[in-house]
């Protein structure tokens, strides 16, 4: 059992606290947030200690590992602080907003000899795990194209000012949900090398109305498209196309394999609590067990693509090379 502290007690911090309830692998014992009037009641609800600073949380000998559920621009400094005292760190996605900062975060943890986990919880969906296995087996033939979409009404629910600050959450729905698609792309077909974009804004936040479209070229030669519409009901889709078959998921529990001359093969999986799964995978890595199943180089590649998309949007959609 790993006893952990959590920095950030807003909407998502509470989601992580709830996910860990009853776990045999990880237990939160200390929470921290800048505003006592907001954070202290949350900690009281979960029966854990409360502090108003990361420093106080790190000084608690009961805290063996730290989870960060904080604004994106703060991640690097916080990761460095946690790594400096030798504690494993779990950081919510996106890891950072730039590739340079992602590299620095990875290096800080590597130098300290502590695991770094990133909260791309959709990696733990059985559908994504099955897709990765089938792609690796070569059943699709030569890979040609990948498509992805993620929308979930993120602009009108769980509003917090920092989540709608362009400096913290750039490029429409990219930061809130689209980054999950980027991680799936990296996981399934490798890093991207060039992007171009279109962001159409119909209403500013709060309650933003916008749509993001991205065209990608991958280092392996595939093409790809990503889209995100913030103000529409939840929808998730990943579709990989090869010259022999295609593979698609549009839910958390089903994958469809389409091969020429055969009826579509539907694979159905039991639902998984991906938040608990990622926290327990972090606990395993923090305890010296299996490495966290998101290699640092993939995390950096996803942030590099994220940064290129943001730069393309700022440049009116112009093609941007992904730094690598």
C-alpha positions as CSV (number, residue, x, y, z in Angstrom):
1,X,0.0,0.0,0.0
2,X,1.4,3.4,-1.0
3,X,0.3,6.4,1.1
4,X,0.0,9.5,-1.1
5,X,-0.5,13.2,-1.0
6,X,-2.5,15.1,-3.6
7,X,-1.9,18.7,-4.6
8,X,-5.0,20.3,-6.2
9,X,-8.5,19.6,-4.7
10,X,-10.7,21.0,-7.4
11,X,-13.1,19.0,-9.6
12,X,-10.5,16.6,-10.9
13,X,-8.6,16.3,-7.6
14,X,-11.9,15.1,-6.1
15,X,-12.4,12.6,-8.9
16,X,-9.0,11.1,-8.1
17,X,-9.7,11.0,-4.4
18,X,-13.0,9.2,-5.1
19,X,-11.3,6.7,-7.5
20,X,-8.8,5.7,-4.8
21,X,-11.5,4.9,-2.2
22,X,-11.2,1.2,-1.1
23,X,-8.1,0.6,-3.1
24,X,-5.6,-2.0,-1.8
25,X,-2.8,-0.3,-3.6
26,X,-3.0,3.4,-2.9
27,X,-4.5,5.5,-0.1
28,X,-4.5,9.3,0.1
29,X,-3.5,10.7,3.5
30,X,-2.8,14.4,2.9
31,X,-4.3,17.0,0.5
32,X,-3.1,20.5,-0.3
33,X,-4.6,23.5,-2.0
34,X,-3.9,27.3,-1.9
35,X,-7.4,28.2,-0.7
36,X,-8.3,26.7,2.7
37,X,-11.9,27.6,2.3
38,X,-12.1,25.3,-0.8
39,X,-9.6,22.6,0.1
40,X,-10.2,21.9,3.8
41,X,-13.8,20.7,3.4
42,X,-12.7,18.3,0.7
43,X,-10.0,16.8,2.9
44,X,-12.5,16.6,5.8
45,X,-14.9,14.7,3.6
46,X,-12.2,12.1,2.8
47,X,-10.7,12.0,6.3
48,X,-7.2,13.2,5.3
49,X,-4.9,16.0,6.5
50,X,-5.0,19.4,4.8
51,X,-2.3,21.9,4.1
52,X,-2.1,25.1,2.0
53,X,1.3,24.4,0.4
54,X,3.2,21.7,-1.5
55,X,6.1,22.2,1.0
56,X,3.9,21.2,3.9
57,X,2.6,18.2,2.0
58,X,6.2,17.1,1.1
59,X,7.3,17.5,4.8
60,X,4.7,14.9,5.9
61,X,6.6,11.6,6.5
62,X,3.3,9.7,5.8
63,X,3.4,10.9,2.2
64,X,5.3,8.4,0.2
65,X,4.2,9.6,-3.3
66,X,2.5,12.7,-4.7
67,X,-0.3,13.2,-7.2
68,X,-0.6,16.6,-9.0
69,X,-4.0,17.8,-10.1
70,X,-3.0,21.4,-10.7
71,X,-3.0,23.9,-13.6
72,X,-0.8,22.8,-16.5
73,X,1.7,25.6,-16.4
74,X,2.6,24.7,-12.8
75,X,3.5,21.1,-13.5
76,X,7.3,21.4,-14.2
77,X,8.1,23.3,-11.0
78,X,6.0,21.0,-8.9
79,X,7.5,17.9,-10.5
80,X,10.9,19.2,-9.8
81,X,10.0,19.9,-6.2
82,X,8.6,16.4,-5.6
83,X,11.5,14.6,-7.3
84,X,14.0,16.7,-5.3
85,X,12.8,15.1,-2.1
86,X,12.9,11.6,-3.7
87,X,9.1,11.0,-3.9
88,X,7.5,9.4,-7.0
89,X,5.1,11.7,-8.8
90,X,1.9,11.3,-10.8
91,X,1.0,14.3,-12.9
92,X,-2.3,15.0,-14.6
93,X,-2.4,15.5,-18.3
94,X,-1.1,17.3,-20.2
95,X,2.3,16.7,-18.6
96,X,3.4,20.2,-19.6
97,X,2.5,22.7,-22.3
98,X,5.8,22.6,-24.2
99,X,8.3,19.8,-25.3
100,X,11.2,21.6,-23.5
101,X,9.3,21.5,-20.2
102,X,8.3,17.9,-20.7
103,X,11.9,16.9,-21.3
104,X,12.9,18.8,-18.2
105,X,10.2,17.1,-16.1
106,X,11.3,13.6,-17.3
107,X,15.0,14.5,-16.6
108,X,14.2,15.7,-13.1
109,X,12.6,12.4,-12.2
110,X,15.3,10.4,-14.0
111,X,18.0,12.2,-12.1
112,X,16.2,11.7,-8.8
113,X,15.6,8.0,-9.6
114,X,11.8,8.3,-9.0
115,X,8.9,7.2,-11.3
116,X,7.0,9.8,-13.3
117,X,3.4,8.8,-14.2
118,X,1.1,10.9,-16.4
119,X,-2.7,10.8,-16.1
120,X,-3.6,9.7,-19.6
121,X,-6.3,7.4,-18.0
122,X,-7.7,6.3,-21.4
123,X,-4.5,4.2,-21.9
124,X,-6.1,1.9,-19.4
125,X,-9.3,1.3,-21.4
126,X,-9.5,-2.4,-22.5
127,X,-10.4,-1.1,-26.0
128,X,-7.2,0.8,-26.4
129,X,-5.1,-2.1,-25.0
130,X,-6.8,-4.4,-27.5
131,X,-6.2,-2.0,-30.4
132,X,-2.5,-1.7,-29.5
133,X,-2.2,-5.5,-29.4
134,X,-4.0,-6.0,-32.8
135,X,-2.0,-3.3,-34.5
136,X,1.3,-4.7,-33.2
137,X,0.3,-8.2,-34.5
138,X,0.1,-6.7,-38.0
139,X,-3.5,-7.8,-38.6
140,X,-4.2,-4.4,-40.3
141,X,-1.4,-4.8,-42.8
142,X,0.5,-1.7,-43.7
143,X,-0.8,1.2,-41.7
144,X,-2.1,4.1,-43.7
145,X,-4.2,6.5,-41.7
146,X,-5.6,7.1,-38.2
147,X,-8.6,9.2,-37.1
148,X,-9.7,10.4,-33.7
149,X,-12.3,12.5,-32.0
150,X,-13.0,13.5,-28.4
151,X,-15.8,15.8,-27.2
152,X,-17.6,15.9,-23.8
153,X,-19.3,19.2,-23.1
154,X,-16.1,20.3,-21.4
155,X,-16.8,24.0,-22.1
156,X,-20.0,24.2,-20.1
157,X,-19.4,21.8,-17.3
158,X,-17.0,21.9,-14.4
159,X,-16.0,25.5,-15.2
160,X,-12.9,27.0,-13.5
161,X,-11.4,30.2,-14.8
162,X,-7.9,28.7,-15.2
163,X,-9.3,25.9,-17.4
164,X,-10.5,28.6,-19.9
165,X,-7.4,30.8,-19.8
166,X,-5.8,30.6,-23.3
167,X,-2.4,30.4,-21.6
168,X,-3.5,27.3,-19.7
169,X,-5.9,25.6,-22.1
170,X,-5.0,26.7,-25.6
171,X,-6.5,25.5,-29.0
172,X,-10.1,25.0,-28.1
173,X,-10.8,21.4,-27.0
174,X,-7.3,20.3,-27.3
175,X,-6.2,20.6,-23.7
176,X,-9.3,19.2,-22.0
177,X,-10.0,16.2,-24.2
178,X,-8.2,16.3,-27.5
179,X,-4.9,15.4,-25.8
180,X,-6.4,12.0,-25.0
181,X,-6.6,11.4,-28.7
182,X,-3.0,12.6,-29.2
183,X,-1.9,10.1,-26.6
184,X,-3.8,7.3,-28.3
185,X,-2.1,8.2,-31.6
186,X,1.3,8.1,-30.0
187,X,0.5,4.8,-28.3
188,X,-0.8,3.1,-31.5
189,X,1.2,4.5,-34.4
190,X,4.1,6.5,-32.9
191,X,5.1,10.2,-32.9
192,X,3.8,12.9,-35.3
193,X,6.2,15.0,-37.4
194,X,3.9,17.7,-38.9
195,X,0.5,19.2,-38.2
196,X,-1.8,21.8,-39.6
197,X,-5.0,23.1,-38.0
198,X,-8.4,24.8,-38.1
199,X,-10.0,26.3,-35.0
200,X,-13.4,27.9,-35.5
201,X,-14.7,29.9,-32.6
202,X,-18.4,30.8,-32.3
203,X,-18.6,31.9,-28.7
204,X,-15.9,32.6,-26.1
205,X,-15.8,30.9,-22.6
206,X,-17.4,30.3,-20.3
207,X,-19.7,28.0,-22.3
208,X,-17.4,28.2,-25.3
209,X,-18.6,27.1,-28.7
210,X,-15.8,26.0,-30.9
211,X,-14.4,23.2,-33.0
212,X,-10.8,22.1,-33.6
213,X,-9.7,20.1,-36.6
214,X,-6.1,18.9,-37.0
215,X,-4.4,17.2,-39.9
216,X,-1.3,15.1,-39.0
217,X,1.6,13.4,-40.7
218,X,3.4,10.8,-38.6
219,X,7.1,9.9,-38.6
220,X,6.2,6.5,-39.9
221,X,4.5,8.0,-42.9
222,X,0.8,7.7,-41.8
223,X,-1.7,10.5,-42.2
224,X,-4.1,11.4,-39.5
225,X,-7.0,13.6,-38.4
226,X,-8.1,14.8,-35.0
227,X,-11.2,16.7,-34.1
228,X,-12.8,18.1,-30.9
229,X,-16.1,19.9,-30.4
230,X,-16.3,21.2,-26.8
231,X,-20.1,21.9,-26.7
232,X,-21.5,18.6,-27.8
233,X,-22.5,15.4,-25.9
234,X,-19.6,13.1,-24.9
235,X,-18.2,11.2,-27.9
236,X,-14.9,9.3,-28.3
237,X,-13.6,7.6,-31.4
238,X,-10.3,6.1,-32.6
239,X,-10.0,4.5,-36.0
240,X,-6.9,2.9,-37.5
241,X,-6.8,2.0,-41.2
242,X,-4.4,-0.4,-42.9
243,X,-4.3,-1.9,-46.3
244,X,-5.8,-5.2,-45.1
245,X,-8.2,-4.1,-42.4
246,X,-9.4,-1.2,-40.1
247,X,-9.9,-1.1,-36.4
248,X,-12.3,1.2,-34.6
249,X,-13.6,2.0,-31.1
250,X,-16.4,4.4,-30.4
251,X,-17.0,3.5,-26.8
252,X,-15.1,2.4,-23.7
253,X,-16.1,-1.3,-24.1
254,X,-16.2,-2.2,-27.8
255,X,-13.7,-2.6,-30.7
256,X,-14.7,-3.4,-34.3
257,X,-12.3,-5.1,-36.7
258,X,-13.2,-4.8,-40.4
259,X,-11.4,-7.1,-42.8
260,X,-12.1,-7.4,-46.5
261,X,-14.5,-10.2,-47.4
262,X,-15.5,-10.9,-43.7
263,X,-18.3,-9.7,-41.5
264,X,-17.1,-7.1,-39.0
265,X,-15.7,-8.7,-35.8
266,X,-17.0,-7.1,-32.6
267,X,-15.0,-7.4,-29.4
268,X,-16.7,-6.5,-26.2
269,X,-14.9,-5.9,-22.9
270,X,-16.1,-5.3,-19.3
271,X,-16.0,-1.7,-18.2
272,X,-12.9,-0.5,-16.3
273,X,-12.5,2.3,-13.8
274,X,-9.6,3.9,-15.6
275,X,-8.9,6.4,-12.8
276,X,-8.4,3.7,-10.2
277,X,-6.4,1.7,-12.8
278,X,-3.9,4.5,-13.4
279,X,-3.5,5.3,-9.7
280,X,-2.9,1.7,-8.9
281,X,-0.4,1.4,-11.8
282,X,1.4,4.4,-10.3
283,X,1.4,2.8,-6.9
284,X,3.0,-0.3,-8.4
285,X,5.7,1.8,-10.0
286,X,6.2,3.8,-6.8
287,X,6.7,0.5,-4.9
288,X,9.3,-0.8,-7.3
289,X,7.0,-3.0,-9.3
290,X,6.1,-2.9,-12.9
291,X,7.0,0.4,-14.7
292,X,4.1,2.8,-15.3
293,X,2.7,1.8,-18.7
294,X,3.4,5.1,-20.4
295,X,7.1,5.4,-21.4
296,X,8.6,8.9,-20.8
297,X,9.6,9.2,-24.5
298,X,6.0,8.8,-25.5
299,X,4.9,11.4,-23.0
300,X,7.4,13.8,-24.5
301,X,6.3,13.0,-28.1
302,X,2.6,13.7,-27.2
303,X,3.5,17.1,-25.6
304,X,5.7,17.9,-28.7
305,X,2.7,17.3,-31.0
306,X,0.4,19.3,-28.6
307,X,2.8,22.2,-28.7
308,X,2.9,22.1,-32.5
309,X,-0.9,22.1,-32.7
310,X,-1.0,25.2,-30.5
311,X,1.6,26.9,-32.6
312,X,-0.3,26.1,-35.8
313,X,-3.6,27.5,-34.3
314,X,-1.7,30.7,-33.4
315,X,-0.3,30.9,-36.9
316,X,-3.8,30.7,-38.5
317,X,-3.6,27.0,-39.2
318,X,-0.2,27.0,-40.9
319,X,1.8,23.7,-41.1
320,X,4.1,23.3,-38.2
321,X,6.9,20.7,-37.8
322,X,6.8,18.7,-34.6
323,X,10.0,19.1,-32.6
324,X,11.7,15.8,-31.9
